[in-house]
């Protein structure tokens, strides 16, 4: 249940127009998919600055750079 650990603080967002999903946690492996802004995805684990994700729109699983994804934060003001 590693995904519960990462998703419990809110949904994740893509911080760019498009982000390449790779087979390994490195910029060198071939692309296996693309994660677009607005796509919903689950983060399962991390390795350094890489996140292992599942794109909920396509079902593609792979690694994306943590520099371009972030957790959406909600603020409650009274």
Residue pairs with C-beta under 8 A, 6 or more apart in sequence:
2 44
2 45
3 42
3 43
3 44
6 12
6 42
6 43
6 44
6 45
6 46
7 42
7 43
9 71
9 73
10 71
10 72
10 73
10 74
11 40
11 71
11 72
12 41
12 42
12 43
12 51
12 53
12 69
12 70
12 71
12 72
13 37
13 69
13 70
13 71
13 72
14 35
14 36
14 37
14 38
14 39
14 41
14 68
14 69
15 68
15 69
15 70
16 37
16 68
17 36
17 37
18 34
18 35
18 36
18 37
19 34
19 35
19 36
19 64
19 65
19 68
19 69
20 31
20 33
20 34
20 35
20 64
21 31
21 32
21 33
21 34
21 35
21 53
21 55
21 60
21 62
21 63
21 64
22 29
22 30
22 31
22 32
22 62
22 63
22 64
23 29
23 30
23 32
23 62
23 63
24 63
25 47
25 48
25 50
25 52
25 63
26 50
26 63
27 65
29 63
32 60
32 62
33 55
33 58
33 60
33 62
35 41
35 53
35 55
35 64
35 69
39 55
39 56
39 57
40 55
40 56
40 57
41 53
41 54
41 55
41 56
41 69
42 53
42 54
42 56
43 51
43 52
43 53
43 69
44 52
44 53
44 54
45 51
45 52
46 52
46 66
47 63
48 66
49 65
49 66
49 67
50 63
50 64
50 65
50 66
51 63
51 64
51 65
51 66
51 69
52 61
52 62
52 63
53 61
53 62
53 63
53 64
53 69
54 60
54 61
55 61
